[in-house]
Amino acid sequence: MYPDATLVTEEHRNEVIISIIFRLKPGGEKENNDDRIILKSFVSDIFCDETRQHQLKQCERVVPQMLSANYDISLDHYENISNFNDQFPDFKPYQYPDSDLIFKTFSTSSSVGCQHYICGCLQQCPTCKNFYGCRQCHNEAEDHVLDRTSVTTLKCRFCSETVPFGDKCANCSKQFCSVFCPVCKFMCFIGLDEKPFYHCEQCGTCKVGLKKKWTHCDKCNRCYHVDYFNSHRCGIRTATECCVCLGTLRDSVFQIRDIECGHTMHYHCWVQLINQNNFSCPMCKKCLLDAELRQQIFEHYTQIARKTLIGTRTVQVHCNQCNNEFGFFEQPFYWCHECKSFNTSVVNGNPSTETVKQYIQQLTDPIHCLILTVENAIPFFTEKYNLNEEEIEVIKQGITEASLQVIEHLLRIGGFPPEKELFLALFK
């Protein structure tokens, strides 16, 4: 549970997000509130200025979580999801009917605290003696940093009395938090369903996650998930600032996203880049996406490529993913045939038309290169239309550079003949 906002004055209230976990009644629709069987609800986040737009979009979603047959109501929701993902790492919810799934949706409410924490008290900085909702609130307003481990005095938001540091008020006995670490003096009402935590002695702070799933690396001076600990590149993830917004990473209240290239950013900054169709790391231009998302983007770009007309001007293209360089005819985006990536950029260079044509003739996929040649057209048409030997001979007799140009144009505008008979008529 979380504290009732009506027990405090307006200045001590914040906006919070409530996660609602449900399954469907027989024959129910997930968008219909009356068809939902609520399994549990819990506070999961606080609205704050930095992430509000992302949070508002998230609140509109109904998100499939896991199979209902595997959901153990006695476990925290976070642990349920963690256990299920371990057991079914390749789970794809769209392969199952909604009646077999557990869903998460969201609502909003008011509670007690600041825009960083749900907490029933203010903390006094030993340096300036001022009270703030948390160390982030203090650091945003003052010219010095609050070391939260040095805090010894609190002010209750409910009774306004100044009391010694603790998890509840020594005056009115109101609880300040539902999760509490006396070592690093962390306190909050976002509980174990959303953010289980453990204290890492080496990091000197509390971390979100199940302790059994994380291991500390002394060289990197940070914790890694056990699934990636043995494969992580030691010593490269030493950044203390997000490479997008330059905000802190080490003691951030926001979720962190590690990128395959070795750079690190806030999760909401990563989402913002993706929503802006920016799929490249701002530091090294390597791809930000995991394998599944990369495949989705690849398929999307491929569909566009089929309808894209190639220009006559040649350009030099650099692949940001594998550093391959090649010449090509001008178009909106370019596909690297070495690493199968669209993560490319146009660079200085002016390759000759002959060089570009020679490169294209080496390619085996005419859909991706968008230029058909006499050499690669026959295998492509044979596979597409399941041609027999007699039909292949018809094409061989009638194929010309002019006919290929017509077919190329049809491919790009989406007017390629769907029927075999219409297609063969192009060569008669």
KEVEXGU-863515 format. One record per residue (C-alpha): residue number from 1; residue in one letter; x, y, z. Coordinates in Angstrom, 2 decimals. Example, Ala and Ser with C-alpha at 12.3 -4.5 7.8 and 13.67 -1.06 7.14 Angstrom:
{1; A; {12.30; -4.50; 7.80}} {2; S; {13.67; -1.06; 7.14}} 
// end
This chain:
{1; M; {0.00; 0.00; 0.00}} {2; Y; {0.96; 3.66; -0.24}} {3; P; {0.09; 6.66; 1.98}} {4; D; {-3.18; 8.55; 1.59}} {5; A; {-2.60; 11.96; 0.00}} {6; T; {-5.53; 13.49; 1.93}} {7; L; {-3.53; 13.15; 5.16}} {8; V; {-1.03; 15.82; 4.07}} {9; T; {-1.17; 19.31; 2.62}} {10; E; {-0.87; 19.95; -1.14}} {11; E; {2.86; 20.72; -1.01}} {12; H; {3.57; 17.20; 0.26}} {13; R; {1.63; 15.37; -2.47}} {14; N; {2.84; 13.75; -5.67}} {15; E; {1.31; 11.96; -8.66}} {16; V; {1.85; 8.21; -8.84}} {17; I; {1.23; 5.38; -11.28}} {18; I; {-0.63; 2.28; -10.14}} {19; S; {0.00; -1.04; -11.92}} {20; I; {-3.03; -3.33; -12.18}} {21; I; {-2.44; -7.03; -12.86}} {22; F; {-5.40; -8.95; -14.29}} {23; R; {-6.60; -11.91; -16.30}} {24; L; {-9.76; -12.14; -18.38}} {25; K; {-13.14; -13.60; -17.63}} {26; P; {-14.19; -16.36; -20.09}} {27; G; {-14.84; -14.73; -23.45}} {28; G; {-13.71; -11.34; -22.16}} {29; E; {-11.92; -8.53; -23.99}} {30; K; {-8.80; -7.02; -22.41}} {31; E; {-9.88; -3.46; -23.28}} {32; N; {-13.16; -3.86; -21.33}} {33; N; {-12.78; -3.12; -17.60}} {34; D; {-15.80; -5.28; -16.74}} {35; D; {-14.13; -8.34; -18.31}} {36; R; {-11.06; -8.14; -16.05}} {37; I; {-10.35; -10.23; -12.96}} {38; I; {-7.96; -8.12; -10.86}} {39; L; {-5.21; -10.22; -9.28}} {40; K; {-3.29; -7.42; -7.58}} {41; S; {-2.51; -3.72; -7.82}} {42; F; {0.47; -1.79; -6.51}} {43; V; {2.17; 1.57; -6.85}} {44; S; {4.88; 1.33; -9.50}} {45; D; {6.18; 4.80; -10.34}} {46; I; {6.08; 8.54; -9.62}} {47; F; {5.45; 11.16; -12.27}} {48; C; {8.47; 13.41; -12.69}} {49; D; {9.42; 16.17; -15.11}} {50; E; {12.17; 14.23; -16.90}} {51; T; {10.07; 11.22; -17.85}} {52; R; {6.45; 12.49; -17.81}} {53; Q; {5.82; 12.16; -21.56}} {54; H; {7.17; 8.62; -21.64}} {55; Q; {5.15; 7.74; -18.53}} {56; L; {1.90; 9.11; -19.97}} {57; K; {2.34; 6.96; -23.08}} {58; Q; {3.04; 3.91; -20.94}} {59; C; {-0.16; 4.48; -18.96}} {60; E; {-2.24; 4.09; -22.12}} {61; R; {-1.02; 0.54; -22.70}} {62; V; {-2.41; -2.88; -21.84}} {63; V; {0.70; -5.06; -21.68}} {64; P; {0.73; -8.89; -21.83}} {65; Q; {3.01; -10.24; -19.09}} {66; M; {3.07; -14.04; -19.02}} {67; L; {0.92; -17.18; -19.13}} {68; S; {-1.76; -17.19; -16.44}} {69; A; {-1.14; -20.89; -15.72}} {70; N; {2.35; -20.00; -14.45}} {71; Y; {1.34; -17.04; -12.28}} {72; D; {1.79; -17.63; -8.55}} {73; I; {-0.29; -15.08; -6.66}} {74; S; {1.73; -15.73; -3.48}} {75; L; {4.90; -14.35; -5.11}} {76; D; {5.69; -10.71; -5.79}} {77; H; {4.83; -9.71; -9.35}} {78; Y; {8.47; -8.93; -10.18}} {79; E; {9.56; -12.41; -9.09}} {80; N; {6.73; -14.01; -11.08}} {81; I; {7.92; -12.29; -14.25}} {82; S; {11.57; -13.09; -13.52}} {83; N; {10.86; -16.79; -12.95}} {84; F; {8.69; -17.01; -16.06}} {85; N; {11.31; -15.34; -18.27}} {86; D; {13.91; -17.80; -16.99}} {87; Q; {11.65; -20.72; -17.86}} {88; F; {10.40; -19.35; -21.20}} {89; P; {13.07; -16.98; -22.58}} {90; D; {11.56; -17.01; -26.08}} {91; F; {7.97; -16.36; -24.96}} {92; K; {5.92; -14.42; -27.53}} {93; P; {2.49; -13.41; -26.18}} {94; Y; {0.96; -12.91; -29.63}} {95; Q; {1.22; -16.67; -30.16}} {96; Y; {-1.36; -17.28; -27.41}} {97; P; {-5.03; -16.33; -27.01}} {98; D; {-5.72; -13.49; -24.58}} {99; S; {-7.58; -15.91; -22.33}} {100; D; {-4.27; -17.66; -21.53}} {101; L; {-2.41; -14.50; -20.53}} {102; I; {-1.80; -12.23; -17.56}} {103; F; {-1.95; -8.50; -18.40}} {104; K; {-0.77; -5.27; -16.81}} {105; T; {-2.57; -1.96; -17.20}} {106; F; {-2.20; 1.33; -15.37}} {107; S; {-4.08; 4.04; -13.51}} {108; T; {-2.98; 7.22; -11.77}} {109; S; {-3.46; 8.47; -8.24}} {110; S; {-2.05; 10.88; -5.65}} {111; S; {0.22; 10.01; -2.76}} {112; V; {2.76; 11.52; -0.38}} {113; G; {6.32; 12.55; -1.29}} {114; C; {8.30; 14.30; -4.02}} {115; Q; {8.65; 13.60; -7.75}} {116; H; {11.43; 11.08; -7.06}} {117; Y; {10.14; 9.03; -4.10}} {118; I; {6.93; 8.13; -2.30}} {119; C; {8.00; 8.91; 1.24}} {120; G; {6.38; 10.30; 4.37}} {121; C; {9.23; 12.57; 5.44}} {122; L; {11.68; 15.30; 4.46}} {123; Q; {15.43; 14.89; 4.92}} {124; Q; {17.68; 17.54; 6.48}} {125; C; {21.01; 18.21; 4.81}} {126; P; {23.78; 18.40; 7.46}} {127; T; {25.56; 21.07; 5.40}} {128; C; {22.88; 23.68; 4.67}} {129; K; {20.37; 22.49; 7.32}} {130; N; {17.53; 22.76; 4.78}} {131; F; {14.85; 20.06; 4.43}} {132; Y; {14.15; 18.42; 1.07}} {133; G; {12.09; 15.48; -0.15}} {134; C; {15.20; 13.53; -1.18}} {135; R; {18.81; 13.98; -2.24}} {136; Q; {17.79; 14.65; -5.87}} {137; C; {15.46; 17.47; -4.81}} {138; H; {18.30; 18.91; -2.70}} {139; N; {20.95; 18.61; -5.42}} {140; E; {18.73; 20.30; -8.00}} {141; A; {18.26; 23.34; -5.73}} {142; E; {21.60; 23.73; -3.90}} {143; D; {25.21; 24.28; -4.97}} {144; H; {26.48; 21.25; -3.03}} {145; V; {25.68; 17.54; -2.98}} {146; L; {23.74; 15.76; -0.24}} {147; D; {25.33; 12.53; 0.95}} {148; R; {22.25; 10.59; 1.99}} {149; T; {24.24; 8.37; 4.34}} {150; S; {25.00; 11.46; 6.44}} {151; V; {21.33; 12.31; 7.07}} {152; T; {20.37; 12.03; 10.75}} {153; T; {17.29; 14.26; 10.98}} {154; L; {13.89; 14.01; 9.30}} {155; K; {10.70; 16.07; 9.26}} {156; C; {7.39; 14.20; 9.20}} {157; R; {5.07; 15.19; 6.35}} {158; F; {2.04; 14.17; 8.42}} {159; C; {2.64; 15.99; 11.74}} {160; S; {5.46; 18.38; 10.70}} {161; E; {7.60; 17.37; 13.69}} {162; T; {11.40; 17.04; 13.43}} {163; V; {12.46; 13.51; 14.41}} {164; P; {15.58; 11.27; 14.34}} {165; F; {16.24; 9.21; 11.21}} {166; G; {14.11; 6.05; 11.04}} {167; D; {11.42; 4.27; 9.03}} {168; K; {8.54; 5.82; 10.99}} {169; C; {7.77; 9.03; 12.85}} {170; A; {8.84; 9.06; 16.51}} {171; N; {6.03; 11.54; 17.23}} {172; C; {2.89; 10.36; 15.38}} {173; S; {4.04; 6.80; 14.48}} {174; K; {3.14; 7.25; 10.81}} {175; Q; {5.16; 4.96; 8.54}} {176; F; {7.61; 6.80; 6.29}} {177; C; {8.15; 3.91; 3.87}} {178; S; {7.43; 0.25; 3.12}} {179; V; {10.99; -0.60; 2.01}} {180; F; {13.95; 0.61; 4.04}} {181; C; {17.74; 0.26; 4.05}} {182; P; {19.44; 1.56; 7.21}} {183; V; {22.90; 1.38; 5.58}} {184; C; {22.47; 3.73; 2.61}} {185; K; {19.32; 5.26; 4.15}} {186; F; {17.04; 4.41; 1.25}} {187; M; {13.29; 4.60; 1.92}} {188; C; {10.26; 4.44; -0.36}} {189; F; {6.71; 3.09; -0.71}} {190; I; {7.32; 1.45; -4.10}} {191; G; {7.45; -2.14; -2.91}} {192; L; {8.78; -5.53; -3.94}} {193; D; {6.08; -6.16; -6.57}} {194; E; {7.65; -3.46; -8.74}} {195; K; {11.17; -2.86; -7.40}} {196; P; {12.75; -5.52; -5.21}} {197; F; {16.10; -4.29; -3.96}} {198; Y; {19.29; -5.46; -2.31}} {199; H; {22.21; -3.58; -0.76}} {200; C; {25.56; -4.11; -2.51}} {201; E; {28.44; -3.55; -0.09}} {202; Q; {30.96; -3.01; -2.91}} {203; C; {28.80; -0.45; -4.74}} {204; G; {27.86; 1.14; -1.43}} {205; T; {24.24; 1.58; -2.43}} {206; C; {20.98; -0.28; -2.98}} {207; K; {20.21; -1.82; -6.37}} {208; V; {16.88; -2.69; -7.98}} {209; G; {16.52; -6.42; -8.65}} {210; L; {16.60; -9.84; -7.03}} {211; K; {19.92; -10.30; -5.22}} {212; K; {20.31; -13.86; -6.53}} {213; K; {20.27; -12.51; -10.11}} {214; W; {23.12; -9.99; -9.76}} {215; T; {26.90; -10.24; -9.30}} {216; H; {29.36; -7.44; -8.57}} {217; C; {32.39; -6.89; -10.83}} {218; D; {35.31; -5.37; -8.94}} {219; K; {37.02; -4.07; -12.09}} {220; C; {33.92; -2.30; -13.39}} {221; N; {32.81; -1.40; -9.85}} {222; R; {29.22; -2.19; -10.69}} {223; C; {26.75; -5.07; -10.63}} {224; Y; {25.80; -7.17; -13.67}} {225; H; {22.95; -9.61; -14.20}} {226; V; {24.20; -13.18; -13.82}} {227; D; {23.12; -13.99; -17.39}} {228; Y; {25.57; -11.42; -18.77}} {229; F; {28.29; -11.37; -16.13}} {230; N; {30.61; -13.86; -17.86}} {231; S; {30.20; -12.22; -21.28}} {232; H; {30.43; -8.55; -20.30}} {233; R; {33.46; -6.60; -21.52}} {234; C; {35.18; -5.77; -18.28}} {235; G; {36.24; -2.21; -17.63}} {236; I; {34.39; -0.48; -20.49}} {237; R; {31.19; 0.42; -18.61}} {238; T; {32.80; 2.92; -16.26}} {239; A; {30.70; 5.94; -17.25}} {240; T; {28.96; 7.75; -14.42}} {241; E; {26.80; 9.89; -16.73}} {242; C; {24.07; 9.00; -19.23}} {243; C; {25.45; 9.45; -22.75}} {244; V; {22.16; 11.06; -23.84}} {245; C; {21.13; 13.52; -21.11}} {246; L; {24.42; 13.54; -19.13}} {247; G; {22.45; 12.82; -15.93}} {248; T; {23.92; 10.64; -13.21}} {249; L; {23.91; 6.85; -13.56}} {250; R; {25.53; 5.57; -10.39}} {251; D; {22.84; 6.67; -7.92}} {252; S; {20.04; 7.43; -10.38}} {253; V; {16.43; 6.65; -9.45}} {254; F; {15.83; 5.80; -13.12}} {255; Q; {16.28; 2.41; -14.77}} {256; I; {19.59; 1.94; -16.62}} {257; R; {20.01; 0.47; -20.12}} {258; D; {23.29; -1.19; -21.16}} {259; I; {23.92; -1.14; -24.92}} {260; E; {25.80; -3.89; -26.77}} {261; C; {28.43; -1.39; -27.88}} {262; G; {29.46; -0.84; -24.27}} {263; H; {27.81; 2.51; -23.58}} {264; T; {25.13; 3.13; -20.96}} {265; M; {22.10; 5.40; -20.72}} {266; H; {18.87; 5.88; -18.80}} {267; Y; {16.11; 3.57; -19.99}} {268; H; {13.74; 6.49; -20.65}} {269; C; {16.47; 8.21; -22.72}} {270; W; {16.83; 4.99; -24.74}} {271; V; {13.05; 4.89; -25.33}} {272; Q; {13.08; 8.55; -26.38}} {273; L; {15.74; 7.85; -29.02}} {274; I; {13.79; 4.86; -30.36}} {275; N; {10.55; 6.88; -30.53}} {276; Q; {12.43; 9.49; -32.58}} {277; N; {13.51; 6.74; -35.02}} {278; N; {17.09; 7.21; -33.89}} {279; F; {18.54; 3.71; -33.58}} {280; S; {22.23; 4.63; -33.22}} {281; C; {24.29; 5.14; -30.07}} {282; P; {25.10; 8.87; -29.75}} {283; M; {28.69; 8.00; -28.79}} {284; C; {29.76; 5.44; -31.42}} {285; K; {26.76; 5.13; -33.80}} {286; K; {26.46; 1.36; -33.21}} {287; C; {22.89; 0.01; -33.12}} {288; L; {20.89; 0.61; -29.93}} {289; L; {18.48; -2.26; -30.54}} {290; D; {18.50; -5.83; -29.31}} {291; A; {18.25; -8.72; -31.78}} {292; E; {14.44; -8.89; -31.83}} {293; L; {13.98; -5.16; -32.41}} {294; R; {16.72; -5.15; -35.04}} {295; Q; {14.84; -7.84; -36.96}} {296; Q; {11.61; -5.83; -36.79}} {297; I; {13.35; -2.71; -38.08}} {298; F; {15.07; -4.75; -40.80}} {299; E; {11.72; -6.11; -42.02}} {300; H; {10.16; -2.64; -41.93}} {301; Y; {13.00; -1.05; -43.91}} {302; T; {12.98; -3.92; -46.38}} {303; Q; {9.31; -3.29; -47.15}} {304; I; {10.10; 0.37; -47.78}} {305; A; {13.12; -0.52; -49.90}} {306; R; {10.97; -2.52; -52.28}} {307; K; {9.13; 0.66; -53.24}} {308; T; {12.09; 3.04; -53.25}} {309; L; {13.39; 4.44; -56.52}} {310; I; {17.16; 4.62; -56.83}} {311; G; {18.74; 7.85; -58.06}} {312; T; {21.44; 8.14; -60.68}} {313; R; {24.02; 9.95; -58.51}} {314; T; {26.55; 7.72; -56.76}} {315; V; {27.47; 8.08; -53.07}} {316; Q; {29.98; 6.49; -50.70}} {317; V; {28.30; 4.65; -47.81}} {318; H; {29.81; 3.74; -44.44}} {319; C; {28.27; 1.01; -42.28}} {320; N; {28.23; 2.16; -38.65}} {321; Q; {27.82; -1.42; -37.48}} {322; C; {30.73; -3.23; -39.15}} {323; N; {32.70; -0.29; -40.67}} {324; N; {32.31; -1.67; -44.19}} {325; E; {32.33; 0.96; -46.96}} {326; F; {30.78; 0.65; -50.41}} {327; G; {29.50; 2.76; -53.28}} {328; F; {25.83; 2.83; -54.20}} {329; F; {23.26; 4.84; -56.10}} {330; E; {21.57; 7.59; -54.07}} {331; Q; {18.47; 6.57; -52.10}} {332; P; {16.88; 7.39; -48.69}} {333; F; {18.77; 4.66; -46.80}} {334; Y; {21.34; 1.97; -47.49}} {335; W; {21.64; -1.70; -46.60}} {336; C; {25.02; -3.20; -45.75}} {337; H; {25.29; -6.64; -47.32}} {338; E; {28.21; -7.57; -45.07}} {339; C; {26.41; -7.40; -41.70}} {340; K; {22.78; -7.19; -42.91}} {341; S; {22.21; -3.79; -41.30}} {342; F; {20.52; -0.54; -42.29}} {343; N; {22.67; 1.34; -39.75}} {344; T; {24.60; 3.26; -42.40}} {345; S; {25.67; 6.83; -43.21}} {346; V; {26.70; 8.66; -46.37}} {347; V; {30.33; 9.83; -46.14}} {348; N; {32.70; 11.83; -48.33}} {349; G; {33.51; 10.08; -51.56}} {350; N; {32.41; 9.91; -55.18}} {351; P; {32.58; 6.34; -56.49}} {352; S; {32.26; 5.86; -60.24}} {353; T; {29.08; 4.47; -61.76}} {354; E; {31.04; 1.50; -63.08}} {355; T; {32.38; 0.69; -59.59}} {356; V; {28.86; 0.80; -58.16}} {357; K; {27.48; -1.45; -60.90}} {358; Q; {30.26; -3.97; -60.33}} {359; Y; {29.45; -3.99; -56.61}} {360; I; {25.73; -4.48; -57.27}} {361; Q; {26.36; -7.35; -59.68}} {362; Q; {28.05; -9.24; -56.85}} {363; L; {24.92; -9.05; -54.74}} {364; T; {22.52; -11.97; -54.66}} {365; D; {19.35; -10.33; -53.36}} {366; P; {17.70; -8.11; -55.99}} {367; I; {14.94; -7.00; -53.64}} {368; H; {17.45; -5.40; -51.31}} {369; C; {19.75; -3.96; -53.96}} {370; L; {16.75; -2.90; -56.08}} {371; I; {18.64; -3.47; -59.32}} {372; L; {18.02; -6.60; -61.35}} {373; T; {20.65; -8.00; -63.67}} {374; V; {20.38; -10.72; -66.28}} {375; E; {22.53; -12.92; -64.03}} {376; N; {20.50; -12.63; -60.82}} {377; A; {17.02; -12.23; -62.28}} {378; I; {16.42; -15.87; -63.32}} {379; P; {17.01; -17.41; -59.84}} {380; F; {14.91; -14.66; -58.28}} {381; F; {11.95; -15.17; -60.65}} {382; T; {12.19; -18.96; -60.39}} {383; E; {11.85; -18.86; -56.61}} {384; K; {9.14; -16.19; -56.60}} {385; Y; {6.86; -17.91; -59.15}} {386; N; {7.97; -21.55; -58.77}} {387; L; {8.79; -21.68; -62.49}} {388; N; {9.22; -24.92; -64.42}} {389; E; {11.93; -25.47; -67.05}} {390; E; {9.68; -24.44; -69.95}} {391; E; {8.73; -21.18; -68.23}} {392; I; {12.37; -20.46; -67.35}} {393; E; {13.24; -20.88; -71.03}} {394; V; {10.54; -18.34; -71.98}} {395; I; {12.16; -15.78; -69.69}} {396; K; {15.66; -16.52; -70.98}} {397; Q; {14.51; -15.94; -74.56}} {398; G; {12.68; -12.71; -73.79}} {399; I; {14.77; -11.08; -71.08}} {400; T; {16.43; -7.81; -72.00}} {401; E; {17.84; -4.83; -70.15}} {402; A; {14.71; -2.89; -71.14}} {403; S; {12.35; -5.52; -69.71}} {404; L; {14.35; -5.62; -66.47}} {405; Q; {14.00; -1.86; -66.11}} {406; V; {10.22; -2.20; -66.42}} {407; I; {10.18; -4.96; -63.79}} {408; E; {12.41; -2.91; -61.48}} {409; H; {9.96; -0.03; -61.69}} {410; L; {7.04; -2.36; -60.91}} {411; L; {8.92; -3.75; -57.91}} {412; R; {9.56; -0.30; -56.49}} {413; I; {6.00; 0.99; -56.83}} {414; G; {4.44; -2.23; -55.56}} {415; G; {2.91; -3.11; -58.93}} {416; F; {4.79; -6.34; -59.56}} {417; P; {2.44; -8.86; -61.26}} {418; P; {1.06; -11.25; -58.61}} {419; E; {-0.10; -13.83; -61.18}} {420; K; {2.43; -15.98; -63.01}} {421; E; {0.61; -15.61; -66.35}} {422; L; {0.77; -11.80; -66.26}} {423; F; {4.43; -11.93; -65.31}} {424; L; {5.36; -14.33; -68.14}} {425; A; {3.52; -12.06; -70.59}} {426; L; {6.24; -9.46; -70.03}} {427; F; {8.70; -11.72; -71.88}} {428; K; {6.57; -12.78; -74.83}} 
// end
